[in-house]
Amino acid sequence: MPMPHVIVTGAAGFIGQALVRRLLREGLGGRPVEALTAVDLHFGGPDADPDPRVARVTGSVADA
């Protein structure tokens, strides 16, 4: 069974950040998350300890 790839919009916000951390820590439906795409209009800066499973995309779900 393939591992889930999760996309989190609003990932730089308070709730988005908490969701990303929880998904990376606990997985999804009992399965580990191997790839996560974090999408937001802007990110506050590079993480002190970036997780290699996370790809940051600057943009909006409304973008073409």
PDB file of N, CA, C and O in Angstrom:
ATOM      1  N   MET A   1       0.846  -1.168   0.000  1.00  0.00           N
ATOM      2  CA  MET A   1       0.000   0.000   0.000  1.00  0.00           C
ATOM      3  C   MET A   1       0.897   1.239   0.000  1.00  0.00           C
ATOM      4  O   MET A   1       1.823   1.317   0.807  1.00  0.00           O
ATOM      5  N   PRO A   2       0.645   2.213  -0.890  1.00  0.00           N
ATOM      6  CA  PRO A   2       1.502   3.396  -0.936  1.00  0.00           C
ATOM      7  C   PRO A   2       1.333   4.270   0.302  1.00  0.00           C
ATOM      8  O   PRO A   2       0.255   4.333   0.893  1.00  0.00           O
ATOM      9  N   MET A   3       2.403   4.933   0.678  1.00  0.00           N
ATOM     10  CA  MET A   3       2.372   5.854   1.804  1.00  0.00           C
ATOM     11  C   MET A   3       1.670   7.131   1.361  1.00  0.00           C
ATOM     12  O   MET A   3       1.790   7.524   0.201  1.00  0.00           O
ATOM     13  N   PRO A   4       0.937   7.789   2.264  1.00  0.00           N
ATOM     14  CA  PRO A   4       0.210   8.992   1.869  1.00  0.00           C
ATOM     15  C   PRO A   4       1.133  10.174   1.611  1.00  0.00           C
ATOM     16  O   PRO A   4       2.120  10.377   2.318  1.00  0.00           O
ATOM     17  N   HIS A   5       0.794  10.954   0.582  1.00  0.00           N
ATOM     18  CA  HIS A   5       1.419  12.252   0.325  1.00  0.00           C
ATOM     19  C   HIS A   5       0.349  13.272   0.673  1.00  0.00           C
ATOM     20  O   HIS A   5      -0.729  13.279   0.078  1.00  0.00           O
ATOM     21  N   VAL A   6       0.644  14.123   1.625  1.00  0.00           N
ATOM     22  CA  VAL A   6      -0.333  15.061   2.158  1.00  0.00           C
ATOM     23  C   VAL A   6      -0.011  16.466   1.677  1.00  0.00           C
ATOM     24  O   VAL A   6       1.156  16.854   1.620  1.00  0.00           O
ATOM     25  N   ILE A   7      -1.056  17.240   1.325  1.00  0.00           N
ATOM     26  CA  ILE A   7      -0.910  18.656   0.997  1.00  0.00           C
ATOM     27  C   ILE A   7      -1.651  19.446   2.064  1.00  0.00           C
ATOM     28  O   ILE A   7      -2.828  19.199   2.324  1.00  0.00           O
ATOM     29  N   VAL A   8      -0.953  20.401   2.686  1.00  0.00           N
ATOM     30  CA  VAL A   8      -1.554  21.250   3.716  1.00  0.00           C
ATOM     31  C   VAL A   8      -1.545  22.676   3.197  1.00  0.00           C
ATOM     32  O   VAL A   8      -0.477  23.251   2.991  1.00  0.00           O
ATOM     33  N   THR A   9      -2.726  23.259   2.981  1.00  0.00           N
ATOM     34  CA  THR A   9      -2.811  24.663   2.595  1.00  0.00           C
ATOM     35  C   THR A   9      -2.904  25.502   3.856  1.00  0.00           C
ATOM     36  O   THR A   9      -3.441  25.059   4.871  1.00  0.00           O
ATOM     37  N   GLY A  10      -2.379  26.714   3.784  1.00  0.00           N
ATOM     38  CA  GLY A  10      -2.326  27.545   4.987  1.00  0.00           C
ATOM     39  C   GLY A  10      -1.305  27.011   5.966  1.00  0.00           C
ATOM     40  O   GLY A  10      -1.458  27.173   7.177  1.00  0.00           O
ATOM     41  N   ALA A  11      -0.267  26.377   5.455  1.00  0.00           N
ATOM     42  CA  ALA A  11       0.694  25.657   6.288  1.00  0.00           C
ATOM     43  C   ALA A  11       1.554  26.554   7.168  1.00  0.00           C
ATOM     44  O   ALA A  11       2.123  26.075   8.149  1.00  0.00           O
ATOM     45  N   ALA A  12       1.664  27.843   6.847  1.00  0.00           N
ATOM     46  CA  ALA A  12       2.482  28.739   7.664  1.00  0.00           C
ATOM     47  C   ALA A  12       1.697  29.356   8.812  1.00  0.00           C
ATOM     48  O   ALA A  12       2.278  30.013   9.675  1.00  0.00           O
ATOM     49  N   GLY A  13       0.399  29.156   8.832  1.00  0.00           N
ATOM     50  CA  GLY A  13      -0.432  29.690   9.912  1.00  0.00           C
ATOM     51  C   GLY A  13      -0.324  28.857  11.172  1.00  0.00           C
ATOM     52  O   GLY A  13       0.295  27.793  11.183  1.00  0.00           O
ATOM     53  N   PHE A  14      -0.933  29.353  12.227  1.00  0.00           N
ATOM     54  CA  PHE A  14      -0.869  28.690  13.530  1.00  0.00           C
ATOM     55  C   PHE A  14      -1.394  27.252  13.456  1.00  0.00           C
ATOM     56  O   PHE A  14      -0.719  26.320  13.893  1.00  0.00           O
ATOM     57  N   ILE A  15      -2.578  27.079  12.914  1.00  0.00           N
ATOM     58  CA  ILE A  15      -3.172  25.742  12.827  1.00  0.00           C
ATOM     59  C   ILE A  15      -2.433  24.884  11.807  1.00  0.00           C
ATOM     60  O   ILE A  15      -2.209  23.696  12.040  1.00  0.00           O
ATOM     61  N   GLY A  16      -2.054  25.480  10.679  1.00  0.00           N
ATOM     62  CA  GLY A  16      -1.322  24.734   9.651  1.00  0.00           C
ATOM     63  C   GLY A  16      -0.009  24.182  10.165  1.00  0.00           C
ATOM     64  O   GLY A  16       0.334  23.033   9.886  1.00  0.00           O
ATOM     65  N   GLN A  17       0.731  24.988  10.913  1.00  0.00           N
ATOM     66  CA  GLN A  17       2.007  24.526  11.478  1.00  0.00           C
ATOM     67  C   GLN A  17       1.793  23.362  12.434  1.00  0.00           C
ATOM     68  O   GLN A  17       2.532  22.378  12.404  1.00  0.00           O
ATOM     69  N   ALA A  18       0.779  23.482  13.279  1.00  0.00           N
ATOM     70  CA  ALA A  18       0.481  22.406  14.233  1.00  0.00           C
ATOM     71  C   ALA A  18       0.076  21.133  13.495  1.00  0.00           C
ATOM     72  O   ALA A  18       0.474  20.035  13.884  1.00  0.00           O
ATOM     73  N   LEU A  19      -0.711  21.280  12.436  1.00  0.00           N
ATOM     74  CA  LEU A  19      -1.143  20.117  11.657  1.00  0.00           C
ATOM     75  C   LEU A  19       0.039  19.437  10.984  1.00  0.00           C
ATOM     76  O   LEU A  19       0.140  18.210  11.005  1.00  0.00           O
ATOM     77  N   VAL A  20       0.927  20.209  10.393  1.00  0.00           N
ATOM     78  CA  VAL A  20       2.109  19.638   9.745  1.00  0.00           C
ATOM     79  C   VAL A  20       2.944  18.859  10.754  1.00  0.00           C
ATOM     80  O   VAL A  20       3.343  17.724  10.491  1.00  0.00           O
ATOM     81  N   ARG A  21       3.209  19.465  11.907  1.00  0.00           N
ATOM     82  CA  ARG A  21       4.007  18.768  12.936  1.00  0.00           C
ATOM     83  C   ARG A  21       3.332  17.464  13.372  1.00  0.00           C
ATOM     84  O   ARG A  21       3.989  16.435  13.527  1.00  0.00           O
ATOM     85  N   ARG A  22       2.015  17.524  13.566  1.00  0.00           N
ATOM     86  CA  ARG A  22       1.304  16.324  14.031  1.00  0.00           C
ATOM     87  C   ARG A  22       1.312  15.229  12.972  1.00  0.00           C
ATOM     88  O   ARG A  22       1.529  14.061  13.296  1.00  0.00           O
ATOM     89  N   LEU A  23       1.079  15.587  11.718  1.00  0.00           N
ATOM     90  CA  LEU A  23       1.091  14.588  10.646  1.00  0.00           C
ATOM     91  C   LEU A  23       2.454  13.926  10.519  1.00  0.00           C
ATOM     92  O   LEU A  23       2.540  12.713  10.326  1.00  0.00           O
ATOM     93  N   LEU A  24       3.511  14.706  10.626  1.00  0.00           N
ATOM     94  CA  LEU A  24       4.857  14.145  10.528  1.00  0.00           C
ATOM     95  C   LEU A  24       5.171  13.239  11.718  1.00  0.00           C
ATOM     96  O   LEU A  24       5.857  12.226  11.578  1.00  0.00           O
ATOM     97  N   ARG A  25       4.668  13.614  12.870  1.00  0.00           N
ATOM     98  CA  ARG A  25       4.936  12.848  14.098  1.00  0.00           C
ATOM     99  C   ARG A  25       4.085  11.582  14.180  1.00  0.00           C
ATOM    100  O   ARG A  25       4.592  10.508  14.503  1.00  0.00           O
ATOM    101  N   GLU A  26       2.755  11.715  13.879  1.00  0.00           N
ATOM    102  CA  GLU A  26       1.822  10.612  14.121  1.00  0.00           C
ATOM    103  C   GLU A  26       1.376   9.877  12.867  1.00  0.00           C
ATOM    104  O   GLU A  26       0.840   8.772  12.954  1.00  0.00           O
ATOM    105  N   GLY A  27       1.591  10.473  11.709  1.00  0.00           N
ATOM    106  CA  GLY A  27       1.141   9.838  10.476  1.00  0.00           C
ATOM    107  C   GLY A  27      -0.331  10.129  10.209  1.00  0.00           C
ATOM    108  O   GLY A  27      -0.943  10.988  10.844  1.00  0.00           O
ATOM    109  N   LEU A  28      -0.873   9.395   9.264  1.00  0.00           N
ATOM    110  CA  LEU A  28      -2.256   9.589   8.831  1.00  0.00           C
ATOM    111  C   LEU A  28      -2.933   8.228   8.755  1.00  0.00           C
ATOM    112  O   LEU A  28      -2.521   7.366   7.979  1.00  0.00           O
ATOM    113  N   GLY A  29      -3.960   8.040   9.551  1.00  0.00           N
ATOM    114  CA  GLY A  29      -4.680   6.774   9.547  1.00  0.00           C
ATOM    115  C   GLY A  29      -3.808   5.588   9.922  1.00  0.00           C
ATOM    116  O   GLY A  29      -3.991   4.477   9.423  1.00  0.00           O
ATOM    117  N   GLY A  30      -2.854   5.847  10.815  1.00  0.00           N
ATOM    118  CA  GLY A  30      -1.974   4.764  11.250  1.00  0.00           C
ATOM    119  C   GLY A  30      -0.813   4.496  10.315  1.00  0.00           C
ATOM    120  O   GLY A  30      -0.012   3.595  10.563  1.00  0.00           O
ATOM    121  N   ARG A  31      -0.712   5.265   9.244  1.00  0.00           N
ATOM    122  CA  ARG A  31       0.390   5.084   8.281  1.00  0.00           C
ATOM    123  C   ARG A  31       1.299   6.307   8.328  1.00  0.00           C
ATOM    124  O   ARG A  31       0.805   7.430   8.428  1.00  0.00           O
ATOM    125  N   PRO A  32       2.616   6.115   8.257  1.00  0.00           N
ATOM    126  CA  PRO A  32       3.526   7.261   8.303  1.00  0.00           C
ATOM    127  C   PRO A  32       3.394   8.111   7.041  1.00  0.00           C
ATOM    128  O   PRO A  32       3.122   7.602   5.954  1.00  0.00           O
ATOM    129  N   VAL A  33       3.591   9.404   7.209  1.00  0.00           N
ATOM    130  CA  VAL A  33       3.589  10.327   6.075  1.00  0.00           C
ATOM    131  C   VAL A  33       5.017  10.422   5.558  1.00  0.00           C
ATOM    132  O   VAL A  33       5.919  10.829   6.290  1.00  0.00           O
ATOM    133  N   GLU A  34       5.224  10.046   4.299  1.00  0.00           N
ATOM    134  CA  GLU A  34       6.563  10.089   3.718  1.00  0.00           C
ATOM    135  C   GLU A  34       6.803  11.344   2.913  1.00  0.00           C
ATOM    136  O   GLU A  34       7.953  11.696   2.654  1.00  0.00           O
ATOM    137  N   ALA A  35       5.734  12.036   2.505  1.00  0.00           N
ATOM    138  CA  ALA A  35       5.878  13.266   1.734  1.00  0.00           C
ATOM    139  C   ALA A  35       4.739  14.208   2.103  1.00  0.00           C
ATOM    140  O   ALA A  35       3.574  13.814   2.161  1.00  0.00           O
ATOM    141  N   LEU A  36       5.106  15.465   2.353  1.00  0.00           N
ATOM    142  CA  LEU A  36       4.115  16.459   2.714  1.00  0.00           C
ATOM    143  C   LEU A  36       4.452  17.746   1.970  1.00  0.00           C
ATOM    144  O   LEU A  36       5.592  18.209   2.005  1.00  0.00           O
ATOM    145  N   THR A  37       3.465  18.318   1.301  1.00  0.00           N
ATOM    146  CA  THR A  37       3.638  19.590   0.615  1.00  0.00           C
ATOM    147  C   THR A  37       2.925  20.658   1.428  1.00  0.00           C
ATOM    148  O   THR A  37       1.718  20.581   1.654  1.00  0.00           O
ATOM    149  N   ALA A  38       3.690  21.657   1.867  1.00  0.00           N
ATOM    150  CA  ALA A  38       3.164  22.765   2.654  1.00  0.00           C
ATOM    151  C   ALA A  38       2.979  23.949   1.712  1.00  0.00           C
ATOM    152  O   ALA A  38       3.934  24.389   1.073  1.00  0.00           O
ATOM    153  N   VAL A  39       1.746  24.470   1.623  1.00  0.00           N
ATOM    154  CA  VAL A  39       1.434  25.567   0.716  1.00  0.00           C
ATOM    155  C   VAL A  39       0.941  26.766   1.523  1.00  0.00           C
ATOM    156  O   VAL A  39       0.077  26.629   2.389  1.00  0.00           O
ATOM    157  N   ASP A  40       1.498  27.939   1.232  1.00  0.00           N
ATOM    158  CA  ASP A  40       1.009  29.185   1.833  1.00  0.00           C
ATOM    159  C   ASP A  40       1.522  30.351   1.007  1.00  0.00           C
ATOM    160  O   ASP A  40       2.406  30.189   0.167  1.00  0.00           O
ATOM    161  N   LEU A  41       0.960  31.531   1.253  1.00  0.00           N
ATOM    162  CA  LEU A  41       1.355  32.725   0.505  1.00  0.00           C
ATOM    163  C   LEU A  41       2.781  33.144   0.816  1.00  0.00           C
ATOM    164  O   LEU A  41       3.481  33.653  -0.060  1.00  0.00           O
ATOM    165  N   HIS A  42       3.215  32.942   2.034  1.00  0.00           N
ATOM    166  CA  HIS A  42       4.601  33.227   2.417  1.00  0.00           C
ATOM    167  C   HIS A  42       4.935  32.444   3.671  1.00  0.00           C
ATOM    168  O   HIS A  42       4.069  32.118   4.482  1.00  0.00           O
ATOM    169  N   PHE A  43       6.207  32.155   3.801  1.00  0.00           N
ATOM    170  CA  PHE A  43       6.700  31.442   4.973  1.00  0.00           C
ATOM    171  C   PHE A  43       7.612  32.395   5.734  1.00  0.00           C
ATOM    172  O   PHE A  43       8.295  33.220   5.128  1.00  0.00           O
ATOM    173  N   GLY A  44       7.625  32.286   7.036  1.00  0.00           N
ATOM    174  CA  GLY A  44       8.370  33.199   7.880  1.00  0.00           C
ATOM    175  C   GLY A  44       9.877  33.086   7.790  1.00  0.00           C
ATOM    176  O   GLY A  44      10.577  33.963   8.297  1.00  0.00           O
ATOM    177  N   GLY A  45      10.392  32.075   7.185  1.00  0.00           N
ATOM    178  CA  GLY A  45      11.829  31.867   7.088  1.00  0.00           C
ATOM    179  C   GLY A  45      12.136  30.392   7.119  1.00  0.00           C
ATOM    180  O   GLY A  45      11.249  29.573   7.359  1.00  0.00           O
ATOM    181  N   PRO A  46      13.371  30.050   6.881  1.00  0.00           N
ATOM    182  CA  PRO A  46      13.733  28.627   6.874  1.00  0.00           C
ATOM    183  C   PRO A  46      13.611  28.018   8.265  1.00  0.00           C
ATOM    184  O   PRO A  46      13.871  28.675   9.273  1.00  0.00           O
ATOM    185  N   ASP A  47      13.220  26.777   8.298  1.00  0.00           N
ATOM    186  CA  ASP A  47      13.141  26.067   9.585  1.00  0.00           C
ATOM    187  C   ASP A  47      14.553  25.879  10.128  1.00  0.00           C
ATOM    188  O   ASP A  47      15.514  25.730   9.372  1.00  0.00           O
ATOM    189  N   ALA A  48      14.655  25.891  11.443  1.00  0.00           N
ATOM    190  CA  ALA A  48      15.955  25.632  12.060  1.00  0.00           C
ATOM    191  C   ALA A  48      16.400  24.207  11.785  1.00  0.00           C
ATOM    192  O   ALA A  48      17.590  23.944  11.616  1.00  0.00           O
ATOM    193  N   ASP A  49      15.451  23.293  11.739  1.00  0.00           N
ATOM    194  CA  ASP A  49      15.742  21.880  11.491  1.00  0.00           C
ATOM    195  C   ASP A  49      14.714  21.367  10.484  1.00  0.00           C
ATOM    196  O   ASP A  49      13.743  20.720  10.876  1.00  0.00           O
ATOM    197  N   PRO A  50      14.912  21.647   9.186  1.00  0.00           N
ATOM    198  CA  PRO A  50      13.907  21.254   8.198  1.00  0.00           C
ATOM    199  C   PRO A  50      13.764  19.739   8.085  1.00  0.00           C
ATOM    200  O   PRO A  50      14.743  18.999   8.188  1.00  0.00           O
ATOM    201  N   ASP A  51      12.560  19.303   7.877  1.00  0.00           N
ATOM    202  CA  ASP A  51      12.280  17.881   7.706  1.00  0.00           C
ATOM    203  C   ASP A  51      12.368  17.564   6.219  1.00  0.00           C
ATOM    204  O   ASP A  51      11.701  18.224   5.423  1.00  0.00           O
ATOM    205  N   PRO A  52      13.161  16.585   5.820  1.00  0.00           N
ATOM    206  CA  PRO A  52      13.322  16.282   4.392  1.00  0.00           C
ATOM    207  C   PRO A  52      12.036  15.785   3.722  1.00  0.00           C
ATOM    208  O   PRO A  52      11.967  15.735   2.494  1.00  0.00           O
ATOM    209  N   ARG A  53      11.026  15.420   4.500  1.00  0.00           N
ATOM    210  CA  ARG A  53       9.764  14.969   3.916  1.00  0.00           C
ATOM    211  C   ARG A  53       8.882  16.132   3.470  1.00  0.00           C
ATOM    212  O   ARG A  53       7.891  15.924   2.769  1.00  0.00           O
ATOM    213  N   VAL A  54       9.239  17.372   3.875  1.00  0.00           N
ATOM    214  CA  VAL A  54       8.384  18.525   3.603  1.00  0.00           C
ATOM    215  C   VAL A  54       8.925  19.339   2.437  1.00  0.00           C
ATOM    216  O   VAL A  54      10.096  19.718   2.412  1.00  0.00           O
ATOM    217  N   ALA A  55       8.037  19.605   1.460  1.00  0.00           N
ATOM    218  CA  ALA A  55       8.351  20.517   0.357  1.00  0.00           C
ATOM    219  C   ALA A  55       7.473  21.754   0.548  1.00  0.00           C
ATOM    220  O   ALA A  55       6.253  21.639   0.667  1.00  0.00           O
ATOM    221  N   ARG A  56       8.091  22.933   0.577  1.00  0.00           N
ATOM    222  CA  ARG A  56       7.350  24.180   0.732  1.00  0.00           C
ATOM    223  C   ARG A  56       7.040  24.763  -0.645  1.00  0.00           C
ATOM    224  O   ARG A  56       7.919  24.847  -1.504  1.00  0.00           O
ATOM    225  N   VAL A  57       5.814  25.156  -0.845  1.00  0.00           N
ATOM    226  CA  VAL A  57       5.380  25.784  -2.088  1.00  0.00           C
ATOM    227  C   VAL A  57       4.752  27.116  -1.722  1.00  0.00           C
ATOM    228  O   VAL A  57       3.778  27.163  -0.970  1.00  0.00           O
ATOM    229  N   THR A  58       5.313  28.207  -2.256  1.00  0.00           N
ATOM    230  CA  THR A  58       4.758  29.532  -2.011  1.00  0.00           C
ATOM    231  C   THR A  58       3.689  29.797  -3.068  1.00  0.00           C
ATOM    232  O   THR A  58       3.974  29.804  -4.265  1.00  0.00           O
ATOM    233  N   GLY A  59       2.471  30.013  -2.616  1.00  0.00           N
ATOM    234  CA  GLY A  59       1.374  30.273  -3.537  1.00  0.00           C
ATOM    235  C   GLY A  59       0.049  30.103  -2.842  1.00  0.00           C
ATOM    236  O   GLY A  59      -0.035  29.959  -1.622  1.00  0.00           O
ATOM    237  N   SER A  60      -0.986  30.125  -3.659  1.00  0.00           N
ATOM    238  CA  SER A  60      -2.360  30.025  -3.168  1.00  0.00           C
ATOM    239  C   SER A  60      -3.085  28.934  -3.924  1.00  0.00           C
ATOM    240  O   SER A  60      -2.744  28.635  -5.068  1.00  0.00           O
ATOM    241  N   VAL A  61      -4.068  28.345  -3.303  1.00  0.00           N
ATOM    242  CA  VAL A  61      -4.885  27.354  -4.010  1.00  0.00           C
ATOM    243  C   VAL A  61      -5.675  28.024  -5.127  1.00  0.00           C
ATOM    244  O   VAL A  61      -6.192  27.339  -6.010  1.00  0.00           O
ATOM    245  N   ALA A  62      -5.777  29.349  -5.102  1.00  0.00           N
ATOM    246  CA  ALA A  62      -6.490  30.078  -6.151  1.00  0.00           C
ATOM    247  C   ALA A  62      -5.596  30.364  -7.364  1.00  0.00           C
ATOM    248  O   ALA A  62      -6.092  30.801  -8.402  1.00  0.00           O
ATOM    249  N   ASP A  63      -4.279  30.121  -7.244  1.00  0.00           N
ATOM    250  CA  ASP A  63      -3.373  30.336  -8.380  1.00  0.00           C
ATOM    251  C   ASP A  63      -3.650  29.336  -9.480  1.00  0.00           C
ATOM    252  O   ASP A  63      -4.069  28.206  -9.229  1.00  0.00           O
ATOM    253  N   ALA A  64      -3.410  29.770 -10.694  1.00  0.00           N
ATOM    254  CA  ALA A  64      -3.611  28.878 -11.859  1.00  0.00           C
ATOM    255  C   ALA A  64      -2.577  27.773 -11.874  1.00  0.00           C
ATOM    256  O   ALA A  64      -2.586  26.932 -12.773  1.00  0.00           O
TER     257      ALA A  64
END
